[in-house]
Amino acid sequence: MDLQLDDEMAPSVALLYATVADTYKRLKLLVMDVDQEELLFKGANNEMNSIGQLLRHLAVVDLYWVYRFRNQPVPFGVQKEYGPLIDQTGQLPSIQDTTIVDLVNSYEKVQMMFRLECIKLLEEDLTKVVSYENGQTATIRWGIWHIADHSRYHQAHISLLKKLYRHK
């Protein structure tokens, strides 16, 4: 097994992007067998984020990174389509009227947008600083790495939810 480098990208960008693409591929395999009840399952005591919430969260976070790389705010129409990062209570927004197919398809669109941004990047762009959360900044290099790391982090949550759901 190896990372698949995209020959349309600068070498260092391609390597970083490959970690995101590989992690996304594993995420899709992880959720491909999830049915509607499992998608909405929030743990035995309803205290966890559901697989659906986590998938939407990953898509929204990655979407925000696409616009950070562009140095642009997320357009209102796109915000409306994907929803907020958090709800009024500071939690991940609930997911009700959607399916695993819809969530994966909307995340796929974000992944395609992200790839197109990476194709535009030159080696020297990796050290460009972009705005991050709460007035902080980050380099584009760190942002690409963070997208893969963040996905792996929540894949562990999704794996746990799947295990809990199958043993409830």
Backbone as a printed PyTorch tensor [residue, N CA C, xyz], in Angstrom:
tensor([[[  0.8460,  -1.1730,   0.0000],
         [  0.0000,   0.0000,   0.0000],
         [  0.8920,   1.2380,   0.0000]],

        [[  0.4930,   2.2440,  -0.7250],
         [  1.2450,   3.4950,  -0.7770],
         [  0.2670,   4.6270,  -1.0630]],

        [[  0.7070,   5.8340,  -0.7800],
         [ -0.1000,   6.9990,  -1.1180],
         [ -0.0210,   7.2360,  -2.6190]],

        [[ -1.1400,   7.6000,  -3.2050],
         [ -1.1870,   7.8710,  -4.6360],
         [ -0.9890,   9.3650,  -4.8640]],

        [[  0.1320,   9.7330,  -5.4780],
         [  0.4310,  11.1410,  -5.7160],
         [ -0.2580,  11.6190,  -6.9840]],

        [[ -0.8220,  12.7920,  -6.9090],
         [ -1.5350,  13.4070,  -8.0270],
         [ -0.5190,  14.1570,  -8.8750]],

        [[ -0.3180,  13.7280, -10.1040],
         [  0.7150,  14.3450, -10.9460],
         [  0.3360,  15.7290, -11.4600]],

        [[ -0.8580,  16.1830, -11.1520],
         [ -1.2510,  17.5490, -11.5120],
         [ -0.8380,  18.5500, -10.4450]],

        [[ -0.2270,  18.0620,  -9.3520],
         [  0.1350,  18.9230,  -8.2280],
         [  1.6350,  19.0100,  -8.0720]],

        [[  2.0610,  20.1130,  -7.4630],
         [  3.4630,  20.2540,  -7.0850],
         [  3.8110,  19.1070,  -6.1310]],

        [[  5.0430,  18.6090,  -6.1480],
         [  5.3880,  17.4140,  -5.3730],
         [  5.0190,  17.4360,  -3.8890]],

        [[  5.3570,  18.4830,  -3.1720],
         [  5.0300,  18.5260,  -1.7410],
         [  3.5260,  18.6390,  -1.5220]],

        [[  2.8650,  19.3820,  -2.3800],
         [  1.4030,  19.4970,  -2.3000],
         [  0.7800,  18.1350,  -2.5610]],

        [[  1.2840,  17.4340,  -3.5620],
         [  0.7530,  16.1140,  -3.9140],
         [  0.8830,  15.1380,  -2.7550]],

        [[  1.9950,  15.1920,  -2.0500],
         [  2.1870,  14.2960,  -0.9110],
         [  1.1960,  14.6090,   0.2070]],

        [[  1.0530,  15.8760,   0.5320],
         [  0.0810,  16.2640,   1.5650],
         [ -1.3430,  15.9250,   1.1330]],

        [[ -1.6580,  16.2540,  -0.1130],
         [ -3.0010,  15.9580,  -0.6250],
         [ -3.2790,  14.4630,  -0.5950]],

        [[ -2.2780,  13.6550,  -0.8840],
         [ -2.4610,  12.2000,  -0.8930],
         [ -2.9050,  11.6920,   0.4720]],

        [[ -2.4450,  12.3330,   1.5350],
         [ -2.8950,  11.9090,   2.8750],
         [ -4.3830,  12.1970,   3.0610]],

        [[ -4.8300,  13.3200,   2.5200],
         [ -6.2540,  13.6690,   2.5990],
         [ -7.0760,  12.7090,   1.7480]],

        [[ -6.6340,  12.4700,   0.5180],
         [ -7.3740,  11.5890,  -0.3900],
         [ -7.4560,  10.1700,   0.1590]],

        [[ -6.3530,   9.6710,   0.7120],
         [ -6.3340,   8.3260,   1.2750],
         [ -7.2650,   8.2280,   2.4870]],

        [[ -7.2220,   9.2270,   3.3310],
         [ -8.0780,   9.2340,   4.5220],
         [ -9.5470,   9.3200,   4.1240]],

        [[ -9.8480,  10.1270,   3.1220],
         [-11.2330,  10.2380,   2.6520],
         [-11.7130,   8.9080,   2.0610]],

        [[-10.8500,   8.2430,   1.3150],
         [-11.2000,   6.9450,   0.7340],
         [-11.5380,   5.9380,   1.8510]],

        [[-10.7280,   5.9390,   2.9170],
         [-10.9920,   5.0400,   4.0410],
         [-12.3000,   5.4070,   4.7560]],

        [[-12.5900,   6.6980,   4.8380],
         [-13.8400,   7.1360,   5.4580],
         [-15.0430,   6.6120,   4.6760]],

        [[-14.9870,   6.7220,   3.3610],
         [-16.1050,   6.2230,   2.5470],
         [-16.2970,   4.7250,   2.7290]],

        [[-15.2140,   3.9730,   2.8110],
         [-15.3220,   2.5220,   3.0520],
         [-15.9210,   2.2470,   4.4280]],

        [[-15.5630,   3.0480,   5.4020],
         [-16.0520,   2.8790,   6.7620],
         [-17.5640,   3.0680,   6.8590]],

        [[-18.1120,   3.9800,   6.0810],
         [-19.5390,   4.3090,   6.2120],
         [-20.4260,   3.7160,   5.1280]],

        [[-19.8550,   2.9850,   4.1820],
         [-20.6560,   2.5340,   3.0390],
         [-21.7800,   1.5780,   3.4170]],

        [[-21.6690,   0.8950,   4.5490],
         [-22.7050,  -0.0630,   4.9530],
         [-23.6510,   0.4830,   6.0230]],

        [[-23.5710,   1.7750,   6.3120],
         [-24.3870,   2.3850,   7.3610],
         [-25.8180,   2.5820,   6.8600]],

        [[-26.7790,   2.0740,   7.6270],
         [-28.1850,   2.2980,   7.2680],
         [-28.7080,   3.5490,   7.9890]],

        [[-29.9460,   3.8950,   7.7210],
         [-30.5070,   5.1470,   8.2340],
         [-30.5390,   5.1910,   9.7620]],

        [[-30.9160,   4.1060,  10.3860],
         [-30.9810,   4.0920,  11.8550],
         [-29.5840,   4.2570,  12.4540]],

        [[-28.6200,   3.5600,  11.8800],
         [-27.2430,   3.6680,  12.3730],
         [-26.6790,   5.0650,  12.1180]],

        [[-27.0390,   5.6720,  11.0050],
         [-26.5820,   7.0170,  10.6610],
         [-26.9600,   8.0230,  11.7460]],

        [[-28.1330,   7.8220,  12.3530],
         [-28.6520,   8.7670,  13.3450],
         [-28.3930,   8.3390,  14.7900]],

        [[-27.8280,   7.1620,  14.9890],
         [-27.5590,   6.6220,  16.3230],
         [-26.5670,   7.5140,  17.0730]],

        [[-26.9190,   7.8640,  18.3250],
         [-26.0970,   8.7760,  19.1260],
         [-25.5990,   8.1280,  20.4140]],

        [[-25.4110,   6.8120,  20.3770],
         [-24.9480,   6.1130,  21.5650],
         [-26.1150,   5.6120,  22.3940]],

        [[-25.8330,   4.7130,  23.3060],
         [-26.8830,   4.0730,  24.1110],
         [-27.6920,   5.0850,  24.9170]],

        [[-27.0390,   6.1570,  25.3460],
         [-27.7320,   7.1720,  26.1490],
         [-27.9580,   8.4710,  25.3910]],

        [[-27.8580,   8.4000,  24.0810],
         [-28.0960,   9.5680,  23.2200],
         [-27.1390,  10.7300,  23.5450]],

        [[-25.9170,  10.4020,  23.9560],
         [-24.9840,  11.4240,  24.4270],
         [-23.8380,  11.7300,  23.4490]],

        [[-23.8140,  11.0510,  22.3160],
         [-22.7110,  11.2220,  21.3700],
         [-23.2050,  11.9300,  20.1050]],

        [[-22.2500,  12.3880,  19.3000],
         [-22.5970,  12.8710,  17.9640],
         [-22.8130,  11.6550,  17.0730]],

        [[-23.8090,  11.7250,  16.2090],
         [-24.1010,  10.6040,  15.3120],
         [-23.1010,  10.5640,  14.1540]],

        [[-23.0970,   9.4390,  13.4540],
         [-22.2680,   9.3160,  12.2560],
         [-22.6530,  10.3990,  11.2550]],

        [[-23.9430,  10.6530,  11.1200],
         [-24.4010,  11.7000,  10.2050],
         [-23.8660,  13.0700,  10.5930]],

        [[-23.9110,  13.3760,  11.8850],
         [-23.3850,  14.6580,  12.3510],
         [-21.8870,  14.7600,  12.0800]],

        [[-21.1720,  13.6850,  12.3200],
         [-19.7240,  13.7060,  12.1110],
         [-19.3680,  13.8570,  10.6360]],

        [[-20.1070,  13.1800,   9.7640],
         [-19.8570,  13.3310,   8.3250],
         [-20.1290,  14.7560,   7.8630]],

        [[-21.2330,  15.3190,   8.3060],
         [-21.5450,  16.7100,   7.9260],
         [-20.4840,  17.6520,   8.4890]],

        [[-20.0700,  17.4170,   9.7260],
         [-19.0400,  18.2440,  10.3570],
         [-17.7470,  18.2090,   9.5520]],

        [[-17.3110,  17.0310,   9.1490],
         [-16.0830,  16.9160,   8.3620],
         [-16.2060,  17.6760,   7.0440]],

        [[-17.3440,  17.5500,   6.3860],
         [-17.5500,  18.2600,   5.1150],
         [-17.5120,  19.7690,   5.3170]],

        [[-18.1700,  20.2560,   6.3610],
         [-18.2190,  21.7020,   6.6080],
         [-16.8330,  22.2340,   6.9650]],

        [[-16.1130,  21.5250,   7.8220],
         [-14.7640,  21.9690,   8.1910],
         [-13.8620,  22.0110,   6.9590]],

        [[-13.9030,  20.9690,   6.1400],
         [-13.0780,  20.9470,   4.9250],
         [-13.4860,  22.0590,   3.9590]],

        [[-14.7710,  22.3170,   3.8830],
         [-15.2730,  23.4010,   3.0390],
         [-14.6830,  24.7430,   3.4910]],

        [[-14.6600,  24.9650,   4.7830],
         [-14.0790,  26.2090,   5.3010],
         [-12.6010,  26.3160,   4.9420]],

        [[-11.8900,  25.1810,   4.9370],
         [-10.4810,  25.2190,   4.5390],
         [-10.3390,  25.5930,   3.0670]],

        [[-11.2130,  25.1040,   2.2150],
         [-11.1610,  25.4710,   0.7950],
         [-11.2200,  26.9970,   0.6620]],

        [[-12.1380,  27.6110,   1.3800],
         [-12.2880,  29.0670,   1.2800],
         [-11.1580,  29.8110,   1.9930]],

        [[-10.5890,  29.2210,   3.0320],
         [ -9.3970,  29.8300,   3.6470],
         [ -8.2600,  29.8820,   2.6330]],

        [[ -8.0660,  28.7900,   1.9000],
         [ -7.0030,  28.7530,   0.8980],
         [ -7.2360,  29.8100,  -0.1720]],

        [[ -8.4770,  30.0830,  -0.4660],
         [ -8.8230,  31.1040,  -1.4630],
         [ -8.7670,  32.5070,  -0.8660]],

        [[ -8.6360,  32.5740,   0.4610],
         [ -8.6850,  33.8430,   1.1870],
         [-10.0170,  34.5540,   0.9490]],

        [[-11.0840,  33.7720,   1.0070],
         [-12.4400,  34.2760,   0.7800],
         [-13.3670,  33.7430,   1.8760]],

        [[-14.4060,  34.4940,   2.1840],
         [-15.4240,  33.9500,   3.0920],
         [-16.2620,  32.9030,   2.3570]],

        [[-16.8290,  31.9880,   3.1100],
         [-17.7200,  30.9930,   2.4990],
         [-18.9840,  31.7310,   2.0500]],

        [[-19.3440,  31.6330,   0.7630],
         [-20.5430,  32.3280,   0.2780],
         [-21.7990,  31.8880,   1.0310]],

        [[-22.7340,  32.8010,   1.1730],
         [-23.9580,  32.5340,   1.9240],
         [-24.6970,  31.3080,   1.3900]],

        [[-24.8030,  31.1900,   0.0720],
         [-25.5160,  30.0480,  -0.5110],
         [-24.8610,  28.7270,  -0.1640]],

        [[-23.5440,  28.7160,  -0.1210],
         [-22.8120,  27.4970,   0.2370],
         [-23.0020,  27.2050,   1.7220]],

        [[-22.9580,  28.2500,   2.5500],
         [-23.2120,  28.0740,   3.9880],
         [-24.5970,  27.4900,   4.2160]],

        [[-25.5540,  27.9880,   3.4700],
         [-26.9320,  27.5150,   3.6210],
         [-27.0410,  26.0430,   3.2070]],

        [[-26.3570,  25.6670,   2.1230],
         [-26.3950,  24.2920,   1.6340],
         [-25.7760,  23.3160,   2.6360]],

        [[-24.6540,  23.6800,   3.2360],
         [-23.9190,  22.7710,   4.1180],
         [-24.2530,  22.9530,   5.5950]],

        [[-24.8160,  24.0900,   5.9450],
         [-25.1620,  24.3310,   7.3390],
         [-23.9930,  24.8920,   8.1200]],

        [[-24.2610,  25.2360,   9.3780],
         [-23.2290,  25.8650,  10.2050],
         [-22.2500,  24.8400,  10.7800]],

        [[-21.1140,  25.3350,  11.2460],
         [-20.1540,  24.4850,  11.9450],
         [-20.7490,  23.9620,  13.2500]],

        [[-21.3980,  24.8550,  13.9830],
         [-22.0370,  24.4840,  15.2440],
         [-23.4080,  25.1440,  15.3190]],

        [[-24.2660,  24.6080,  16.1840],
         [-25.5900,  25.2010,  16.3540],
         [-25.5540,  26.2750,  17.4480]],

        [[-26.7200,  26.7900,  17.8190],
         [-26.8160,  27.8750,  18.7930],
         [-26.3110,  27.4760,  20.1700]],

        [[-26.2740,  26.1790,  20.4610],
         [-25.8260,  25.7060,  21.7690],
         [-24.3490,  25.3240,  21.7770]],

        [[-23.6620,  25.5170,  20.6450],
         [-22.2550,  25.1810,  20.5640],
         [-21.9880,  23.7240,  20.2280]],

        [[-23.0220,  23.0020,  19.8270],
         [-22.8970,  21.5810,  19.4900],
         [-22.9310,  21.4030,  17.9660]],

        [[-22.5690,  20.1850,  17.5190],
         [-22.7270,  19.8940,  16.1000],
         [-24.2100,  19.8860,  15.7670]],

        [[-24.5930,  20.5080,  14.6490],
         [-26.0080,  20.5370,  14.2870],
         [-26.5760,  19.1270,  14.1170]],

        [[-27.8470,  18.9790,  14.4650],
         [-28.4870,  17.6660,  14.2990],
         [-28.7130,  17.3930,  12.8180]],

        [[-28.7810,  16.1200,  12.5070],
         [-28.9950,  15.6500,  11.1340],
         [-30.2670,  14.8270,  11.1650]],

        [[-31.2440,  15.1870,  10.3770],
         [-32.4950,  14.4280,  10.3740],
         [-32.9010,  13.9720,   8.9790]],

        [[-33.1940,  14.9120,   8.1340],
         [-33.7730,  14.6020,   6.8240],
         [-32.7030,  14.4300,   5.7570]],

        [[-31.8240,  13.4590,   5.9690],
         [-30.7740,  13.1860,   4.9880],
         [-30.4080,  11.7080,   5.0600]],

        [[-29.6670,  11.2730,   4.0800],
         [-29.2560,   9.8720,   4.0170],
         [-27.7330,   9.7970,   3.9460]],

        [[-27.2090,   8.6160,   4.1090],
         [-25.7720,   8.4230,   3.9890],
         [-25.3070,   8.7860,   2.5810]],

        [[-26.1060,   8.4540,   1.5870],
         [-25.7470,   8.7780,   0.1960],
         [-25.6700,  10.2900,   0.0160]],

        [[-26.6560,  11.0170,   0.5410],
         [-26.6450,  12.4780,   0.4240],
         [-25.4340,  13.0880,   1.1260]],

        [[-25.1160,  12.5900,   2.3190],
         [-23.9830,  13.1250,   3.0670],
         [-22.6590,  12.8450,   2.3630]],

        [[-22.4970,  11.6260,   1.8640],
         [-21.2600,  11.2900,   1.1530],
         [-21.1710,  12.0860,  -0.1460]],

        [[-22.2730,  12.2390,  -0.8520],
         [-22.2490,  13.0170,  -2.0970],
         [-21.8980,  14.4810,  -1.8500]],

        [[-22.4430,  15.0730,  -0.7950],
         [-22.1230,  16.4740,  -0.5100],
         [-20.6690,  16.6100,  -0.0540]],

        [[-20.1710,  15.6270,   0.6760],
         [-18.7670,  15.6450,   1.0860],
         [-17.8610,  15.4380,  -0.1290]],

        [[-18.2960,  14.6070,  -1.0500],
         [-17.5310,  14.3790,  -2.2880],
         [-17.3390,  15.6930,  -3.0470]],

        [[-18.3660,  16.5210,  -3.0860],
         [-18.2560,  17.8210,  -3.7560],
         [-17.1860,  18.6810,  -3.0940]],

        [[-17.1440,  18.6560,  -1.7650],
         [-16.1260,  19.4150,  -1.0440],
         [-14.7390,  18.8680,  -1.3580]],

        [[-14.6110,  17.5550,  -1.3950],
         [-13.3210,  16.9450,  -1.7050],
         [-12.8480,  17.3180,  -3.1110]],

        [[-13.7680,  17.3950,  -4.0510],
         [-13.4000,  17.8050,  -5.4180],
         [-12.9520,  19.2650,  -5.4340]],

        [[-13.6510,  20.1240,  -4.6980],
         [-13.2480,  21.5290,  -4.5900],
         [-11.8550,  21.6350,  -3.9700]],

        [[-11.6160,  20.8340,  -2.9420],
         [-10.3320,  20.8440,  -2.2630],
         [ -9.2060,  20.4080,  -3.2190]],

        [[ -9.4520,  19.3630,  -3.9800],
         [ -8.4500,  18.9000,  -4.9510],
         [ -8.1220,  20.0050,  -5.9480]],

        [[ -9.1490,  20.6800,  -6.4500],
         [ -8.9140,  21.7620,  -7.4130],
         [ -8.0880,  22.8830,  -6.8040]],

        [[ -8.2920,  23.1670,  -5.5240],
         [ -7.4670,  24.1780,  -4.8460],
         [ -6.0240,  23.7060,  -4.7520]],

        [[ -5.8400,  22.4400,  -4.4420],
         [ -4.4780,  21.9000,  -4.3170],
         [ -3.7440,  21.8980,  -5.6560]],

        [[ -4.4560,  21.6760,  -6.7420],
         [ -3.8330,  21.7140,  -8.0720],
         [ -3.2500,  23.0990,  -8.3460]],

        [[ -3.9010,  24.1340,  -7.8450],
         [ -3.4480,  25.5110,  -8.0720],
         [ -2.2220,  25.8900,  -7.2450]],

        [[ -1.9760,  25.1380,  -6.1610],
         [ -0.9150,  25.5210,  -5.2390],
         [  0.4710,  25.2080,  -5.7860]],

        [[  1.4000,  26.1240,  -5.5580],
         [  2.8030,  25.9170,  -5.8550],
         [  3.5070,  25.5360,  -4.5540]],

        [[  4.7180,  25.0200,  -4.6720],
         [  5.4760,  24.6420,  -3.4680],
         [  5.5310,  25.7980,  -2.4670]],

        [[  5.8310,  26.9920,  -2.9540],
         [  5.9860,  28.1360,  -2.0440],
         [  4.6710,  28.5770,  -1.4080]],

        [[  3.5500,  28.1740,  -1.9750],
         [  2.2560,  28.5100,  -1.3800],
         [  2.0230,  27.7800,  -0.0580]],

        [[  2.7170,  26.6810,   0.1490],
         [  2.5000,  25.8910,   1.3690],
         [  2.8390,  26.6650,   2.6350]],

        [[  3.7170,  27.6570,   2.5280],
         [  4.0820,  28.4410,   3.7140],
         [  3.2510,  29.7150,   3.8650]],

        [[  2.3250,  29.9390,   2.9500],
         [  1.4280,  31.0940,   3.0810],
         [  0.5790,  30.9170,   4.3290]],

        [[  0.3460,  32.0240,   4.9930],
         [ -0.4400,  32.0080,   6.2240],
         [ -1.8640,  32.4290,   5.8910]],

        [[ -2.8110,  31.6580,   6.4310],
         [ -4.2280,  31.9650,   6.2550],
         [ -4.8750,  32.1030,   7.6260]],

        [[ -6.0240,  32.7650,   7.6600],
         [ -6.7260,  32.8980,   8.9330],
         [ -7.2800,  31.5420,   9.3370]],

        [[ -7.3180,  31.3360,  10.6310],
         [ -7.8250,  30.0860,  11.1840],
         [ -8.9120,  30.4530,  12.1780]],

        [[ -9.1510,  29.6630,  13.1570],
         [-10.2280,  29.9110,  14.1130],
         [ -9.8070,  30.9280,  15.1760]],

        [[-10.7770,  31.6940,  15.6330],
         [-10.5870,  32.6110,  16.7690],
         [ -9.3980,  33.5450,  16.5940]],

        [[ -9.2170,  34.0670,  15.3890],
         [ -8.1570,  35.0210,  15.1250],
         [ -6.7770,  34.4190,  14.9810]],

        [[ -6.6720,  33.1080,  15.0350],
         [ -5.3840,  32.4590,  14.8560],
         [ -5.0570,  32.3570,  13.3720]],

        [[ -3.8230,  31.9590,  13.0970],
         [ -3.4100,  31.7430,  11.7200],
         [ -2.7570,  30.3650,  11.5950]],

        [[ -2.6510,  29.9000,  10.3680],
         [ -2.0070,  28.6140,  10.0840],
         [ -1.4520,  28.6780,   8.6700]],

        [[ -0.4480,  27.8670,   8.4120],
         [  0.0570,  27.7830,   7.0460],
         [ -0.8530,  26.8540,   6.2400]],

        [[ -0.8110,  27.0120,   4.9510],
         [ -1.5640,  26.1210,   4.0730],
         [ -1.0760,  24.6850,   4.2590]],

        [[  0.2320,  24.5030,   4.4300],
         [  0.7740,  23.1620,   4.6610],
         [  0.1080,  22.5220,   5.8800]],

        [[  0.0200,  23.2720,   6.9820],
         [ -0.5950,  22.7510,   8.1910],
         [ -2.0780,  22.4740,   7.9420]],

        [[ -2.7410,  23.3450,   7.1920],
         [ -4.1650,  23.1580,   6.9020],
         [ -4.4380,  21.8610,   6.1670]],

        [[ -3.6170,  21.5370,   5.1740],
         [ -3.8140,  20.2840,   4.4350],
         [ -3.5830,  19.0990,   5.3710]],

        [[ -2.5130,  19.1520,   6.1510],
         [ -2.2380,  18.0810,   7.1080],
         [ -3.4040,  17.9430,   8.0990]],

        [[ -3.9000,  19.0780,   8.5700],
         [ -4.9740,  19.0750,   9.5600],
         [ -6.2500,  18.4290,   9.0070]],

        [[ -6.5530,  18.6480,   7.7510],
         [ -7.7480,  18.0420,   7.1560],
         [ -7.6680,  16.5200,   7.2630]],

        [[ -6.5240,  15.9480,   6.9270],
         [ -6.3630,  14.4860,   7.0250],
         [ -6.4130,  14.0370,   8.4810]],

        [[ -5.7350,  14.7430,   9.3580],
         [ -5.6890,  14.3800,  10.7710],
         [ -7.0710,  14.4640,  11.4120]],

        [[ -7.7990,  15.5080,  11.1030],
         [ -9.1460,  15.7100,  11.6380],
         [-10.0830,  14.5850,  11.1960]],

        [[ -9.9560,  14.1750,   9.9560],
         [-10.7850,  13.0830,   9.4520],
         [-10.4610,  11.7790,  10.1750]],

        [[ -9.1740,  11.4990,  10.3450],
         [ -8.7950,  10.2730,  11.0610],
         [ -9.3270,  10.2860,  12.4900]],

        [[ -9.2650,  11.4220,  13.1300],
         [ -9.7690,  11.5790,  14.5010],
         [-11.2470,  11.1900,  14.5760]],

        [[-12.0500,  11.7240,  13.6600],
         [-13.4850,  11.4240,  13.6940],
         [-13.8090,  10.0430,  13.1420]],

        [[-12.9320,   9.4760,  12.3250],
         [-13.1480,   8.0900,  11.9040],
         [-13.1030,   7.1580,  13.1040]],

        [[-12.2820,   7.4750,  14.0790],
         [-12.2520,   6.6730,  15.3060],
         [-13.6000,   6.7660,  16.0170]],

        [[-14.2020,   7.9470,  16.0430],
         [-15.5340,   8.1060,  16.6490],
         [-16.5760,   7.3100,  15.8740]],

        [[-16.4870,   7.3660,  14.5610],
         [-17.4440,   6.6330,  13.7250],
         [-17.2890,   5.1300,  13.9490]],

        [[-16.0680,   4.6530,  14.0310],
         [-15.8420,   3.2250,  14.2980],
         [-16.4360,   2.8220,  15.6410]],

        [[-16.2690,   3.6580,  16.6480],
         [-16.8470,   3.3780,  17.9600],
         [-18.3710,   3.3530,  17.8910]],

        [[-18.9620,   4.3170,  17.2080],
         [-20.4230,   4.3410,  17.0620],
         [-20.9340,   3.0900,  16.3660]],

        [[-20.2280,   2.6700,  15.3310],
         [-20.6270,   1.4540,  14.6220],
         [-20.5850,   0.2410,  15.5590]],

        [[-19.5350,   0.1620,  16.3490],
         [-19.3920,  -0.9470,  17.3030],
         [-20.5150,  -0.9170,  18.3460]],

        [[-20.7690,   0.2690,  18.8950],
         [-21.8390,   0.4070,  19.8940],
         [-23.1980,   0.0750,  19.2890]],

        [[-23.4260,   0.5250,  18.0800],
         [-24.7140,   0.2690,  17.4210],
         [-24.9200,  -1.2310,  17.2010]],

        [[-23.9040,  -1.9070,  16.7900],
         [-24.0380,  -3.3480,  16.4900],
         [-24.1270,  -4.1890,  17.7520]],

        [[-23.7560,  -3.6380,  18.9050],
         [-23.8080,  -4.3770,  20.1660],
         [-24.8330,  -3.8060,  21.1440]],

        [[-25.7800,  -3.0260,  20.6450],
         [-26.7690,  -2.4200,  21.5490],
         [-27.8270,  -3.4220,  21.9580]]])
